[in-house]
Amino acid sequence: MNIGALAYGVFAIVNISWTRSPEKPWYANWIVLRCGAVVVGSGVLYMFTTHHYGRGDAAAGDAVPKDEAVSKD
């Protein structure tokens, strides 16, 4: 199921991005790819300039220490 969904998603992206109107200016034909490039480029720039993904101080793979997770009543 996942492979089928991935294949359909790739097909849909290619189908939406395909230029269909040769009589229109080049920028009108390639607007989907241009906007996609702007969104992906902005996300990559944000990721590399802010480094939000590396600011945690919790132990790797353990959000709650074992002493606090089990309460002995």
N, CA, C and O atoms as a CHARMM CRD file, in Angstrom:
* protein
*
  292
    1    1 MET  N      0.82000  -1.18400   0.00000 PROA 1      0.00000
    2    1 MET  CA     0.00000   0.00000   0.00000 PROA 1      0.00000
    3    1 MET  C      0.87400   1.26100   0.00000 PROA 1      0.00000
    4    1 MET  O      0.59700   2.21800  -0.72400 PROA 1      0.00000
    5    2 ASN  N      1.91700   1.24800   0.81100 PROA 2      0.00000
    6    2 ASN  CA     2.78800   2.42500   0.87700 PROA 2      0.00000
    7    2 ASN  C      3.49900   2.68600  -0.44100 PROA 2      0.00000
    8    2 ASN  O      3.63800   3.83700  -0.85500 PROA 2      0.00000
    9    3 ILE  N      3.94600   1.64000  -1.09600 PROA 3      0.00000
   10    3 ILE  CA     4.62900   1.80400  -2.38300 PROA 3      0.00000
   11    3 ILE  C      3.66800   2.37000  -3.41600 PROA 3      0.00000
   12    3 ILE  O      4.04500   3.22400  -4.21800 PROA 3      0.00000
   13    4 GLY  N      2.42800   1.89600  -3.39800 PROA 4      0.00000
   14    4 GLY  CA     1.41600   2.43000  -4.31500 PROA 4      0.00000
   15    4 GLY  C      1.12500   3.89900  -4.04500 PROA 4      0.00000
   16    4 GLY  O      0.97400   4.68600  -4.97900 PROA 4      0.00000
   17    5 ALA  N      1.04700   4.27000  -2.77100 PROA 5      0.00000
   18    5 ALA  CA     0.80400   5.67100  -2.41700 PROA 5      0.00000
   19    5 ALA  C      1.97100   6.55600  -2.83000 PROA 5      0.00000
   20    5 ALA  O      1.77200   7.66700  -3.32000 PROA 5      0.00000
   21    6 LEU  N      3.18800   6.06200  -2.63100 PROA 6      0.00000
   22    6 LEU  CA     4.36400   6.82300  -3.04700 PROA 6      0.00000
   23    6 LEU  C      4.39600   6.99900  -4.55900 PROA 6      0.00000
   24    6 LEU  O      4.67100   8.09200  -5.05400 PROA 6      0.00000
   25    7 ALA  N      4.11500   5.92200  -5.29700 PROA 7      0.00000
   26    7 ALA  CA     4.10100   6.00200  -6.75900 PROA 7      0.00000
   27    7 ALA  C      3.02800   6.97700  -7.24100 PROA 7      0.00000
   28    7 ALA  O      3.26800   7.75900  -8.16100 PROA 7      0.00000
   29    8 TYR  N      1.84800   6.93300  -6.62300 PROA 8      0.00000
   30    8 TYR  CA     0.78700   7.86300  -7.00600 PROA 8      0.00000
   31    8 TYR  C      1.18900   9.30400  -6.69900 PROA 8      0.00000
   32    8 TYR  O      0.91800  10.20200  -7.49600 PROA 8      0.00000
   33    9 GLY  N      1.82800   9.53200  -5.56200 PROA 9      0.00000
   34    9 GLY  CA     2.26300  10.88800  -5.20700 PROA 9      0.00000
   35    9 GLY  C      3.28000  11.43500  -6.18700 PROA 9      0.00000
   36    9 GLY  O      3.18800  12.59000  -6.60400 PROA 9      0.00000
   37   10 VAL  N      4.25100  10.60900  -6.55500 PROA 10     0.00000
   38   10 VAL  CA     5.25200  11.04700  -7.54200 PROA 10     0.00000
   39   10 VAL  C      4.58400  11.32600  -8.87800 PROA 10     0.00000
   40   10 VAL  O      4.88000  12.33000  -9.52500 PROA 10     0.00000
   41   11 PHE  N      3.67500  10.43300  -9.29900 PROA 11     0.00000
   42   11 PHE  CA     2.94800  10.64800 -10.55200 PROA 11     0.00000
   43   11 PHE  C      2.14400  11.94400 -10.50900 PROA 11     0.00000
   44   11 PHE  O      2.11800  12.68900 -11.48900 PROA 11     0.00000
   45   12 ALA  N      1.48900  12.21900  -9.38300 PROA 12     0.00000
   46   12 ALA  CA     0.68700  13.44200  -9.26500 PROA 12     0.00000
   47   12 ALA  C      1.56100  14.69200  -9.33900 PROA 12     0.00000
   48   12 ALA  O      1.17700  15.67800  -9.96700 PROA 12     0.00000
   49   13 ILE  N      2.72700  14.65900  -8.70700 PROA 13     0.00000
   50   13 ILE  CA     3.63300  15.80900  -8.75500 PROA 13     0.00000
   51   13 ILE  C      4.09900  16.06000 -10.18400 PROA 13     0.00000
   52   13 ILE  O      4.10400  17.20000 -10.64900 PROA 13     0.00000
   53   14 VAL  N      4.48800  15.00100 -10.87500 PROA 14     0.00000
   54   14 VAL  CA     4.93000  15.14500 -12.26800 PROA 14     0.00000
   55   14 VAL  C      3.77500  15.63600 -13.13200 PROA 14     0.00000
   56   14 VAL  O      3.97300  16.50000 -13.98600 PROA 14     0.00000
   57   15 ASN  N      2.58400  15.10800 -12.93000 PROA 15     0.00000
   58   15 ASN  CA     1.42800  15.49900 -13.72700 PROA 15     0.00000
   59   15 ASN  C      1.06400  16.96800 -13.50400 PROA 15     0.00000
   60   15 ASN  O      0.74700  17.67300 -14.46200 PROA 15     0.00000
   61   16 ILE  N      1.10500  17.43400 -12.26900 PROA 16     0.00000
   62   16 ILE  CA     0.77700  18.83700 -11.98100 PROA 16     0.00000
   63   16 ILE  C      1.85100  19.76700 -12.52500 PROA 16     0.00000
   64   16 ILE  O      1.54400  20.86500 -12.98900 PROA 16     0.00000
   65   17 SER  N      3.10100  19.33900 -12.47100 PROA 17     0.00000
   66   17 SER  CA     4.21400  20.18900 -12.90300 PROA 17     0.00000
   67   17 SER  C      4.38700  20.24600 -14.41000 PROA 17     0.00000
   68   17 SER  O      5.06200  21.14200 -14.91600 PROA 17     0.00000
   69   18 TRP  N      3.80400  19.32400 -15.12800 PROA 18     0.00000
   70   18 TRP  CA     3.99100  19.24100 -16.57400 PROA 18     0.00000
   71   18 TRP  C      3.44700  20.49300 -17.25500 PROA 18     0.00000
   72   18 TRP  O      2.34200  20.94000 -16.94600 PROA 18     0.00000
   73   19 THR  N      4.21900  21.05900 -18.17900 PROA 19     0.00000
   74   19 THR  CA     3.74900  22.25500 -18.89300 PROA 19     0.00000
   75   19 THR  C      2.73500  21.85200 -19.95300 PROA 19     0.00000
   76   19 THR  O      2.94100  20.87900 -20.67900 PROA 19     0.00000
   77   20 ARG  N      1.63500  22.60500 -20.04200 PROA 20     0.00000
   78   20 ARG  CA     0.55600  22.24200 -20.94200 PROA 20     0.00000
   79   20 ARG  C      0.18500  23.34100 -21.94300 PROA 20     0.00000
   80   20 ARG  O     -0.55000  23.08500 -22.89700 PROA 20     0.00000
   81   21 SER  N      0.67800  24.53200 -21.73700 PROA 21     0.00000
   82   21 SER  CA     0.27700  25.65800 -22.57900 PROA 21     0.00000
   83   21 SER  C      1.49600  26.31000 -23.22000 PROA 21     0.00000
   84   21 SER  O      2.06000  27.24100 -22.64500 PROA 21     0.00000
   85   22 PRO  N      1.91600  25.84600 -24.39500 PROA 22     0.00000
   86   22 PRO  CA     3.11500  26.43100 -25.01500 PROA 22     0.00000
   87   22 PRO  C      2.91700  27.87300 -25.47100 PROA 22     0.00000
   88   22 PRO  O      3.89300  28.59100 -25.69000 PROA 22     0.00000
   89   23 GLU  N      1.67000  28.30300 -25.61700 PROA 23     0.00000
   90   23 GLU  CA     1.43500  29.68300 -26.07000 PROA 23     0.00000
   91   23 GLU  C      1.59500  30.70000 -24.94500 PROA 23     0.00000
   92   23 GLU  O      1.71300  31.89600 -25.21200 PROA 23     0.00000
   93   24 LYS  N      1.60000  30.24900 -23.69800 PROA 24     0.00000
   94   24 LYS  CA     1.76800  31.16100 -22.56600 PROA 24     0.00000
   95   24 LYS  C      3.25300  31.42200 -22.34200 PROA 24     0.00000
   96   24 LYS  O      4.09100  30.65900 -22.82200 PROA 24     0.00000
   97   25 PRO  N      3.59200  32.49300 -21.61800 PROA 25     0.00000
   98   25 PRO  CA     5.00300  32.77700 -21.32300 PROA 25     0.00000
   99   25 PRO  C      5.62900  31.65300 -20.48400 PROA 25     0.00000
  100   25 PRO  O      4.91600  30.89500 -19.82700 PROA 25     0.00000
  101   26 TRP  N      6.94900  31.55300 -20.50900 PROA 26     0.00000
  102   26 TRP  CA     7.65100  30.46900 -19.82200 PROA 26     0.00000
  103   26 TRP  C      7.36800  30.46100 -18.33200 PROA 26     0.00000
  104   26 TRP  O      7.24800  29.38900 -17.74000 PROA 26     0.00000
  105   27 TYR  N      7.25600  31.64800 -17.69900 PROA 27     0.00000
  106   27 TYR  CA     7.05000  31.70300 -16.26100 PROA 27     0.00000
  107   27 TYR  C      5.67200  31.21000 -15.85900 PROA 27     0.00000
  108   27 TYR  O      5.49300  30.75000 -14.73100 PROA 27     0.00000
  109   28 ALA  N      4.69600  31.29500 -16.74800 PROA 28     0.00000
  110   28 ALA  CA     3.36800  30.76200 -16.45200 PROA 28     0.00000
  111   28 ALA  C      3.35100  29.24200 -16.54400 PROA 28     0.00000
  112   28 ALA  O      2.61000  28.58500 -15.81400 PROA 28     0.00000
  113   29 ASN  N      4.15300  28.68700 -17.42500 PROA 29     0.00000
  114   29 ASN  CA     4.22300  27.23800 -17.57100 PROA 29     0.00000
  115   29 ASN  C      4.98500  26.56800 -16.42800 PROA 29     0.00000
  116   29 ASN  O      4.69400  25.42100 -16.08800 PROA 29     0.00000
  117   30 TRP  N      5.92900  27.24400 -15.84500 PROA 30     0.00000
  118   30 TRP  CA     6.77700  26.63400 -14.83200 PROA 30     0.00000
  119   30 TRP  C      6.49300  27.16300 -13.42800 PROA 30     0.00000
  120   30 TRP  O      7.36000  27.06600 -12.55900 PROA 30     0.00000
  121   31 ILE  N      5.31700  27.71400 -13.18300 PROA 31     0.00000
  122   31 ILE  CA     5.00000  28.32600 -11.89900 PROA 31     0.00000
  123   31 ILE  C      4.98800  27.30800 -10.76000 PROA 31     0.00000
  124   31 ILE  O      5.40600  27.63000  -9.64800 PROA 31     0.00000
  125   32 VAL  N      4.51800  26.08900 -11.01500 PROA 32     0.00000
  126   32 VAL  CA     4.44800  25.07400  -9.95500 PROA 32     0.00000
  127   32 VAL  C      5.85900  24.69800  -9.49200 PROA 32     0.00000
  128   32 VAL  O      6.11600  24.62800  -8.29000 PROA 32     0.00000
  129   33 LEU  N      6.75400  24.46000 -10.42000 PROA 33     0.00000
  130   33 LEU  CA     8.12900  24.10700 -10.04300 PROA 33     0.00000
  131   33 LEU  C      8.85300  25.27900  -9.39300 PROA 33     0.00000
  132   33 LEU  O      9.64300  25.08500  -8.47000 PROA 33     0.00000
  133   34 ARG  N      8.58900  26.48900  -9.86600 PROA 34     0.00000
  134   34 ARG  CA     9.22600  27.66100  -9.26600 PROA 34     0.00000
  135   34 ARG  C      8.77400  27.85400  -7.83000 PROA 34     0.00000
  136   34 ARG  O      9.59500  28.11300  -6.94900 PROA 34     0.00000
  137   35 CYS  N      7.46800  27.72900  -7.58300 PROA 35     0.00000
  138   35 CYS  CA     6.95100  27.87800  -6.21600 PROA 35     0.00000
  139   35 CYS  C      7.44200  26.74700  -5.32000 PROA 35     0.00000
  140   35 CYS  O      7.76800  26.97300  -4.15500 PROA 35     0.00000
  141   36 GLY  N      7.49500  25.54100  -5.85700 PROA 36     0.00000
  142   36 GLY  CA     8.03000  24.42400  -5.08700 PROA 36     0.00000
  143   36 GLY  C      9.47600  24.63600  -4.70500 PROA 36     0.00000
  144   36 GLY  O      9.88100  24.33100  -3.58300 PROA 36     0.00000
  145   37 ALA  N     10.25300  25.15700  -5.63000 PROA 37     0.00000
  146   37 ALA  CA    11.66200  25.43000  -5.34300 PROA 37     0.00000
  147   37 ALA  C     11.80800  26.50700  -4.26600 PROA 37     0.00000
  148   37 ALA  O     12.69500  26.41600  -3.41700 PROA 37     0.00000
  149   38 VAL  N     10.95000  27.51900  -4.29600 PROA 38     0.00000
  150   38 VAL  CA    10.98400  28.57400  -3.28000 PROA 38     0.00000
  151   38 VAL  C     10.63600  28.00100  -1.90200 PROA 38     0.00000
  152   38 VAL  O     11.28900  28.33300  -0.91200 PROA 38     0.00000
  153   39 VAL  N      9.61900  27.14900  -1.83400 PROA 39     0.00000
  154   39 VAL  CA     9.20900  26.56500  -0.55500 PROA 39     0.00000
  155   39 VAL  C     10.29600  25.64500  -0.00700 PROA 39     0.00000
  156   39 VAL  O     10.64500  25.73600   1.17000 PROA 39     0.00000
  157   40 VAL  N     10.82900  24.76900  -0.84000 PROA 40     0.00000
  158   40 VAL  CA    11.88000  23.85000  -0.38700 PROA 40     0.00000
  159   40 VAL  C     13.14300  24.62900  -0.02000 PROA 40     0.00000
  160   40 VAL  O     13.77600  24.34100   0.99600 PROA 40     0.00000
  161   41 GLY  N     13.50700  25.59800  -0.83000 PROA 41     0.00000
  162   41 GLY  CA    14.68800  26.41100  -0.53200 PROA 41     0.00000
  163   41 GLY  C     14.54500  27.19500   0.76700 PROA 41     0.00000
  164   41 GLY  O     15.50200  27.30400   1.53400 PROA 41     0.00000
  165   42 SER  N     13.36500  27.73700   1.01800 PROA 42     0.00000
  166   42 SER  CA    13.13200  28.46300   2.26900 PROA 42     0.00000
  167   42 SER  C     13.22600  27.52500   3.46400 PROA 42     0.00000
  168   42 SER  O     13.79300  27.88300   4.49700 PROA 42     0.00000
  169   43 GLY  N     12.67200  26.32700   3.32700 PROA 43     0.00000
  170   43 GLY  CA    12.74000  25.36100   4.41300 PROA 43     0.00000
  171   43 GLY  C     14.15500  24.92500   4.71700 PROA 43     0.00000
  172   43 GLY  O     14.53200  24.81600   5.88400 PROA 43     0.00000
  173   44 VAL  N     14.94900  24.67300   3.68500 PROA 44     0.00000
  174   44 VAL  CA    16.34100  24.27100   3.88400 PROA 44     0.00000
  175   44 VAL  C     17.14200  25.40800   4.50500 PROA 44     0.00000
  176   44 VAL  O     17.94100  25.17800   5.41300 PROA 44     0.00000
  177   45 LEU  N     16.93600  26.62600   4.02700 PROA 45     0.00000
  178   45 LEU  CA    17.62500  27.78200   4.59300 PROA 45     0.00000
  179   45 LEU  C     17.26300  27.96300   6.06200 PROA 45     0.00000
  180   45 LEU  O     18.14100  28.21600   6.88700 PROA 45     0.00000
  181   46 TYR  N     15.98500  27.83800   6.39600 PROA 46     0.00000
  182   46 TYR  CA    15.53800  27.95100   7.78700 PROA 46     0.00000
  183   46 TYR  C     16.15900  26.85400   8.64600 PROA 46     0.00000
  184   46 TYR  O     16.59900  27.11400   9.76600 PROA 46     0.00000
  185   47 MET  N     16.19400  25.63900   8.12900 PROA 47     0.00000
  186   47 MET  CA    16.73300  24.51900   8.89200 PROA 47     0.00000
  187   47 MET  C     18.21300  24.72100   9.20400 PROA 47     0.00000
  188   47 MET  O     18.65000  24.45400  10.32300 PROA 47     0.00000
  189   48 PHE  N     18.98600  25.18700   8.22700 PROA 48     0.00000
  190   48 PHE  CA    20.41900  25.33100   8.43600 PROA 48     0.00000
  191   48 PHE  C     20.79700  26.60900   9.18700 PROA 48     0.00000
  192   48 PHE  O     21.89500  26.67900   9.74000 PROA 48     0.00000
  193   49 THR  N     19.94000  27.60500   9.22400 PROA 49     0.00000
  194   49 THR  CA    20.28900  28.84000   9.92300 PROA 49     0.00000
  195   49 THR  C     19.80500  28.86400  11.36300 PROA 49     0.00000
  196   49 THR  O     20.40100  29.56300  12.18100 PROA 49     0.00000
  197   50 THR  N     18.74800  28.13100  11.71300 PROA 50     0.00000
  198   50 THR  CA    18.20700  28.21200  13.06900 PROA 50     0.00000
  199   50 THR  C     18.60600  27.03800  13.94900 PROA 50     0.00000
  200   50 THR  O     18.73700  27.21900  15.15900 PROA 50     0.00000
  201   51 HSD  N     18.80200  25.86300  13.41100 PROA 51     0.00000
  202   51 HSD  CA    19.19600  24.65600  14.14400 PROA 51     0.00000
  203   51 HSD  C     18.26200  24.33300  15.30400 PROA 51     0.00000
  204   51 HSD  O     18.72500  24.00400  16.39600 PROA 51     0.00000
  205   52 HSD  N     16.96100  24.42100  15.08300 PROA 52     0.00000
  206   52 HSD  CA    15.99600  24.07400  16.12600 PROA 52     0.00000
  207   52 HSD  C     16.02600  22.59500  16.47100 PROA 52     0.00000
  208   52 HSD  O     15.61700  22.21000  17.56700 PROA 52     0.00000
  209   53 TYR  N     16.49600  21.77400  15.57200 PROA 53     0.00000
  210   53 TYR  CA    16.46800  20.34100  15.78800 PROA 53     0.00000
  211   53 TYR  C     17.54700  19.87200  16.75700 PROA 53     0.00000
  212   53 TYR  O     17.51000  18.70800  17.15800 PROA 53     0.00000
  213   54 GLY  N     18.47400  20.67800  17.14400 PROA 54     0.00000
  214   54 GLY  CA    19.56000  20.25100  18.00600 PROA 54     0.00000
  215   54 GLY  C     19.59000  20.93200  19.35800 PROA 54     0.00000
  216   54 GLY  O     20.63500  20.92800  20.00800 PROA 54     0.00000
  217   55 ARG  N     18.49600  21.51400  19.81100 PROA 55     0.00000
  218   55 ARG  CA    18.50800  22.31200  21.03900 PROA 55     0.00000
  219   55 ARG  C     18.03600  21.57300  22.28000 PROA 55     0.00000
  220   55 ARG  O     18.06400  22.14700  23.36800 PROA 55     0.00000
  221   56 GLY  N     17.60700  20.33300  22.16200 PROA 56     0.00000
  222   56 GLY  CA    17.09700  19.62000  23.32600 PROA 56     0.00000
  223   56 GLY  C     18.21300  19.23300  24.28800 PROA 56     0.00000
  224   56 GLY  O     19.34700  18.99100  23.87500 PROA 56     0.00000
  225   57 ASP  N     17.87900  19.17800  25.58300 PROA 57     0.00000
  226   57 ASP  CA    18.86700  18.76200  26.56700 PROA 57     0.00000
  227   57 ASP  C     18.48000  17.44300  27.23400 PROA 57     0.00000
  228   57 ASP  O     19.11900  17.02800  28.20200 PROA 57     0.00000
  229   58 ALA  N     17.44800  16.78800  26.72700 PROA 58     0.00000
  230   58 ALA  CA    17.04000  15.49400  27.26000 PROA 58     0.00000
  231   58 ALA  C     17.99600  14.41600  26.78400 PROA 58     0.00000
  232   58 ALA  O     18.67100  14.55200  25.76400 PROA 58     0.00000
  233   59 ALA  N     18.02900  13.34800  27.55300 PROA 59     0.00000
  234   59 ALA  CA    18.87600  12.22700  27.16000 PROA 59     0.00000
  235   59 ALA  C     18.35200  11.62000  25.86400 PROA 59     0.00000
  236   59 ALA  O     17.14200  11.57100  25.64400 PROA 59     0.00000
  237   60 ALA  N     19.25500  11.16000  25.01100 PROA 60     0.00000
  238   60 ALA  CA    18.85200  10.60400  23.72500 PROA 60     0.00000
  239   60 ALA  C     17.99000   9.36200  23.91300 PROA 60     0.00000
  240   60 ALA  O     18.38900   8.42700  24.60800 PROA 60     0.00000
  241   61 GLY  N     16.82200   9.35000  23.30200 PROA 61     0.00000
  242   61 GLY  CA    15.94700   8.19100  23.33500 PROA 61     0.00000
  243   61 GLY  C     15.16900   8.02100  24.62500 PROA 61     0.00000
  244   61 GLY  O     14.47700   7.01600  24.78400 PROA 61     0.00000
  245   62 ASP  N     15.25500   8.96100  25.55100 PROA 62     0.00000
  246   62 ASP  CA    14.56600   8.81400  26.81900 PROA 62     0.00000
  247   62 ASP  C     14.07600  10.18600  27.27400 PROA 62     0.00000
  248   62 ASP  O     14.86500  11.00500  27.74500 PROA 62     0.00000
  249   63 ALA  N     12.78800  10.43200  27.13500 PROA 63     0.00000
  250   63 ALA  CA    12.24000  11.73800  27.47400 PROA 63     0.00000
  251   63 ALA  C     12.02000  11.88400  28.98300 PROA 63     0.00000
  252   63 ALA  O     12.12800  12.98800  29.51700 PROA 63     0.00000
  253   64 VAL  N     11.71700  10.79600  29.66400 PROA 64     0.00000
  254   64 VAL  CA    11.46100  10.84600  31.10800 PROA 64     0.00000
  255   64 VAL  C     12.44900   9.90800  31.79100 PROA 64     0.00000
  256   64 VAL  O     12.53900   8.73700  31.42000 PROA 64     0.00000
  257   65 PRO  N     13.18100  10.39100  32.76600 PROA 65     0.00000
  258   65 PRO  CA    14.09300   9.48300  33.48100 PROA 65     0.00000
  259   65 PRO  C     13.32500   8.35000  34.15300 PROA 65     0.00000
  260   65 PRO  O     12.16900   8.52000  34.53800 PROA 65     0.00000
  261   66 LYS  N     13.96400   7.20400  34.29100 PROA 66     0.00000
  262   66 LYS  CA    13.28500   6.01600  34.84300 PROA 66     0.00000
  263   66 LYS  C     12.86000   6.21500  36.27600 PROA 66     0.00000
  264   66 LYS  O     11.85900   5.63300  36.69700 PROA 66     0.00000
  265   67 ASP  N     13.58200   7.01700  37.05100 PROA 67     0.00000
  266   67 ASP  CA    13.21900   7.23200  38.44600 PROA 67     0.00000
  267   67 ASP  C     11.88100   7.95400  38.58200 PROA 67     0.00000
  268   67 ASP  O     11.11300   7.67200  39.50100 PROA 67     0.00000
  269   68 GLU  N     11.60500   8.87400  37.67900 PROA 68     0.00000
  270   68 GLU  CA    10.36400   9.63500  37.73900 PROA 68     0.00000
  271   68 GLU  C      9.21200   8.94600  37.03300 PROA 68     0.00000
  272   68 GLU  O      8.05300   9.24800  37.31600 PROA 68     0.00000
  273   69 ALA  N      9.50100   8.02900  36.12100 PROA 69     0.00000
  274   69 ALA  CA     8.44200   7.40000  35.34400 PROA 69     0.00000
  275   69 ALA  C      7.63700   6.41600  36.16300 PROA 69     0.00000
  276   69 ALA  O      6.44200   6.25000  35.91500 PROA 69     0.00000
  277   70 VAL  N      8.25500   5.75500  37.13700 PROA 70     0.00000
  278   70 VAL  CA     7.57300   4.74800  37.95100 PROA 70     0.00000
  279   70 VAL  C      7.37800   5.33200  39.35100 PROA 70     0.00000
  280   70 VAL  O      8.34000   5.60700  40.06700 PROA 70     0.00000
  281   71 SER  N      6.13800   5.50900  39.71300 PROA 71     0.00000
  282   71 SER  CA     5.86500   6.01700  41.06300 PROA 71     0.00000
  283   71 SER  C      5.52300   4.83700  41.96700 PROA 71     0.00000
  284   71 SER  O      4.74900   3.95700  41.59100 PROA 71     0.00000
  285   72 LYS  N      6.10900   4.83000  43.15900 PROA 72     0.00000
  286   72 LYS  CA     5.89000   3.75200  44.12600 PROA 72     0.00000
  287   72 LYS  C      4.98400   4.25100  45.22800 PROA 72     0.00000
  288   72 LYS  O      5.42600   4.93100  46.15400 PROA 72     0.00000
  289   73 ASP  N      3.71800   3.91000  45.12300 PROA 73     0.00000
  290   73 ASP  CA     2.75600   4.33900  46.13600 PROA 73     0.00000
  291   73 ASP  C      2.48100   3.25800  47.14200 PROA 73     0.00000
  292   73 ASP  O      1.69100   3.45900  48.06400 PROA 73     0.00000
